[in-house]
């Protein structure tokens, strides 16, 4: 039996989006953020990873009728 990863995937996506928004807000107000471009790439990769977890966990639930 595989664990349900819907909640961790959603938390990963939402926290990455919030952190990206904070970073963009800091850059908007001309606050110097070191390695901001690298951090944005990492946050984008985390959003993609979280979306992958959500898609794979929803696929697993379709196969098991007792989880619906």
mmCIF file of the C-alpha atoms, coordinates in Angstrom:
data_MODEL
# 
_entry.id   MODEL 
# 
loop_
_atom_site.group_PDB 
_atom_site.id 
_atom_site.type_symbol 
_atom_site.label_atom_id 
_atom_site.label_alt_id 
_atom_site.label_comp_id 
_atom_site.label_asym_id 
_atom_site.label_entity_id 
_atom_site.label_seq_id 
_atom_site.pdbx_PDB_ins_code 
_atom_site.Cartn_x 
_atom_site.Cartn_y 
_atom_site.Cartn_z 
_atom_site.occupancy 
_atom_site.B_iso_or_equiv 
_atom_site.pdbx_formal_charge 
_atom_site.auth_seq_id 
_atom_site.auth_comp_id 
_atom_site.auth_asym_id 
_atom_site.auth_atom_id 
_atom_site.pdbx_PDB_model_num 
ATOM 1  C CA . UNK A 1 1  ? 0.000   0.000  0.000   1.00 0.00 ? 1  UNK A CA 1 
ATOM 2  C CA . UNK A 1 2  ? 1.417   3.370  -0.992  1.00 0.00 ? 2  UNK A CA 1 
ATOM 3  C CA . UNK A 1 3  ? 1.017   6.401  1.263   1.00 0.00 ? 3  UNK A CA 1 
ATOM 4  C CA . UNK A 1 4  ? -1.249  9.271  0.261   1.00 0.00 ? 4  UNK A CA 1 
ATOM 5  C CA . UNK A 1 5  ? 1.034   12.097 -0.850  1.00 0.00 ? 5  UNK A CA 1 
ATOM 6  C CA . UNK A 1 6  ? -1.661  14.624 -1.737  1.00 0.00 ? 6  UNK A CA 1 
ATOM 7  C CA . UNK A 1 7  ? -1.114  16.808 1.328   1.00 0.00 ? 7  UNK A CA 1 
ATOM 8  C CA . UNK A 1 8  ? 2.718   16.922 1.126   1.00 0.00 ? 8  UNK A CA 1 
ATOM 9  C CA . UNK A 1 9  ? 2.483   17.767 -2.582  1.00 0.00 ? 9  UNK A CA 1 
ATOM 10 C CA . UNK A 1 10 ? 0.041   20.588 -1.927  1.00 0.00 ? 10 UNK A CA 1 
ATOM 11 C CA . UNK A 1 11 ? 2.191   21.943 0.915   1.00 0.00 ? 11 UNK A CA 1 
ATOM 12 C CA . UNK A 1 12 ? 5.291   21.846 -1.279  1.00 0.00 ? 12 UNK A CA 1 
ATOM 13 C CA . UNK A 1 13 ? 3.574   23.734 -4.085  1.00 0.00 ? 13 UNK A CA 1 
ATOM 14 C CA . UNK A 1 14 ? 1.948   26.358 -1.863  1.00 0.00 ? 14 UNK A CA 1 
ATOM 15 C CA . UNK A 1 15 ? 5.032   27.043 0.241   1.00 0.00 ? 15 UNK A CA 1 
ATOM 16 C CA . UNK A 1 16 ? 7.191   27.373 -2.877  1.00 0.00 ? 16 UNK A CA 1 
ATOM 17 C CA . UNK A 1 17 ? 4.725   29.819 -4.425  1.00 0.00 ? 17 UNK A CA 1 
ATOM 18 C CA . UNK A 1 18 ? 4.590   31.867 -1.209  1.00 0.00 ? 18 UNK A CA 1 
ATOM 19 C CA . UNK A 1 19 ? 8.388   31.937 -0.919  1.00 0.00 ? 19 UNK A CA 1 
ATOM 20 C CA . UNK A 1 20 ? 8.631   32.999 -4.563  1.00 0.00 ? 20 UNK A CA 1 
ATOM 21 C CA . UNK A 1 21 ? 6.138   35.786 -3.938  1.00 0.00 ? 21 UNK A CA 1 
ATOM 22 C CA . UNK A 1 22 ? 8.132   37.035 -0.979  1.00 0.00 ? 22 UNK A CA 1 
ATOM 23 C CA . UNK A 1 23 ? 11.297  36.957 -3.056  1.00 0.00 ? 23 UNK A CA 1 
ATOM 24 C CA . UNK A 1 24 ? 9.663   38.830 -5.937  1.00 0.00 ? 24 UNK A CA 1 
ATOM 25 C CA . UNK A 1 25 ? 8.256   41.378 -3.468  1.00 0.00 ? 25 UNK A CA 1 
ATOM 26 C CA . UNK A 1 26 ? 11.702  41.961 -2.011  1.00 0.00 ? 26 UNK A CA 1 
ATOM 27 C CA . UNK A 1 27 ? 13.153  42.457 -5.474  1.00 0.00 ? 27 UNK A CA 1 
ATOM 28 C CA . UNK A 1 28 ? 10.320  44.848 -6.376  1.00 0.00 ? 28 UNK A CA 1 
ATOM 29 C CA . UNK A 1 29 ? 11.281  47.144 -3.515  1.00 0.00 ? 29 UNK A CA 1 
ATOM 30 C CA . UNK A 1 30 ? 14.943  47.063 -4.602  1.00 0.00 ? 30 UNK A CA 1 
ATOM 31 C CA . UNK A 1 31 ? 16.097  44.973 -1.657  1.00 0.00 ? 31 UNK A CA 1 
ATOM 32 C CA . UNK A 1 32 ? 19.321  43.239 -2.653  1.00 0.00 ? 32 UNK A CA 1 
ATOM 33 C CA . UNK A 1 33 ? 18.743  39.494 -2.330  1.00 0.00 ? 33 UNK A CA 1 
ATOM 34 C CA . UNK A 1 34 ? 21.875  37.430 -2.924  1.00 0.00 ? 34 UNK A CA 1 
ATOM 35 C CA . UNK A 1 35 ? 21.439  34.497 -5.325  1.00 0.00 ? 35 UNK A CA 1 
ATOM 36 C CA . UNK A 1 36 ? 17.851  35.500 -6.098  1.00 0.00 ? 36 UNK A CA 1 
ATOM 37 C CA . UNK A 1 37 ? 17.919  34.066 -9.602  1.00 0.00 ? 37 UNK A CA 1 
ATOM 38 C CA . UNK A 1 38 ? 19.165  30.705 -8.325  1.00 0.00 ? 38 UNK A CA 1 
ATOM 39 C CA . UNK A 1 39 ? 16.532  30.670 -5.605  1.00 0.00 ? 39 UNK A CA 1 
ATOM 40 C CA . UNK A 1 40 ? 13.789  31.314 -8.168  1.00 0.00 ? 40 UNK A CA 1 
ATOM 41 C CA . UNK A 1 41 ? 14.987  28.378 -10.278 1.00 0.00 ? 41 UNK A CA 1 
ATOM 42 C CA . UNK A 1 42 ? 14.998  26.120 -7.214  1.00 0.00 ? 42 UNK A CA 1 
ATOM 43 C CA . UNK A 1 43 ? 11.499  27.271 -6.228  1.00 0.00 ? 43 UNK A CA 1 
ATOM 44 C CA . UNK A 1 44 ? 10.229  26.613 -9.762  1.00 0.00 ? 44 UNK A CA 1 
ATOM 45 C CA . UNK A 1 45 ? 11.714  23.115 -9.623  1.00 0.00 ? 45 UNK A CA 1 
ATOM 46 C CA . UNK A 1 46 ? 10.002  22.517 -6.263  1.00 0.00 ? 46 UNK A CA 1 
ATOM 47 C CA . UNK A 1 47 ? 6.651   23.574 -7.734  1.00 0.00 ? 47 UNK A CA 1 
ATOM 48 C CA . UNK A 1 48 ? 7.124   21.091 -10.577 1.00 0.00 ? 48 UNK A CA 1 
ATOM 49 C CA . UNK A 1 49 ? 8.114   18.377 -8.094  1.00 0.00 ? 49 UNK A CA 1 
ATOM 50 C CA . UNK A 1 50 ? 5.044   19.076 -5.956  1.00 0.00 ? 50 UNK A CA 1 
ATOM 51 C CA . UNK A 1 51 ? 2.791   18.971 -9.009  1.00 0.00 ? 51 UNK A CA 1 
ATOM 52 C CA . UNK A 1 52 ? 4.304   15.637 -9.993  1.00 0.00 ? 52 UNK A CA 1 
ATOM 53 C CA . UNK A 1 53 ? 3.604   14.268 -6.517  1.00 0.00 ? 53 UNK A CA 1 
ATOM 54 C CA . UNK A 1 54 ? -0.001  15.470 -6.740  1.00 0.00 ? 54 UNK A CA 1 
ATOM 55 C CA . UNK A 1 55 ? -0.529  13.907 -10.165 1.00 0.00 ? 55 UNK A CA 1 
ATOM 56 C CA . UNK A 1 56 ? 1.006   10.593 -9.155  1.00 0.00 ? 56 UNK A CA 1 
ATOM 57 C CA . UNK A 1 57 ? -0.959  10.445 -5.905  1.00 0.00 ? 57 UNK A CA 1 
ATOM 58 C CA . UNK A 1 58 ? -4.225  11.156 -7.713  1.00 0.00 ? 58 UNK A CA 1 
ATOM 59 C CA . UNK A 1 59 ? -3.438  8.399  -10.218 1.00 0.00 ? 59 UNK A CA 1 
ATOM 60 C CA . UNK A 1 60 ? -2.957  5.916  -7.374  1.00 0.00 ? 60 UNK A CA 1 
ATOM 61 C CA . UNK A 1 61 ? -6.329  6.851  -5.879  1.00 0.00 ? 61 UNK A CA 1 
ATOM 62 C CA . UNK A 1 62 ? -8.127  6.162  -9.158  1.00 0.00 ? 62 UNK A CA 1 
ATOM 63 C CA . UNK A 1 63 ? -7.039  2.526  -9.070  1.00 0.00 ? 63 UNK A CA 1 
ATOM 64 C CA . UNK A 1 64 ? -8.233  1.851  -5.511  1.00 0.00 ? 64 UNK A CA 1 
ATOM 65 C CA . UNK A 1 65 ? -12.028 2.187  -5.184  1.00 0.00 ? 65 UNK A CA 1 
ATOM 66 C CA . UNK A 1 66 ? -11.912 2.095  -1.369  1.00 0.00 ? 66 UNK A CA 1 
ATOM 67 C CA . UNK A 1 67 ? -10.049 5.449  -1.270  1.00 0.00 ? 67 UNK A CA 1 
ATOM 68 C CA . UNK A 1 68 ? -12.770 7.403  -3.037  1.00 0.00 ? 68 UNK A CA 1 
# 
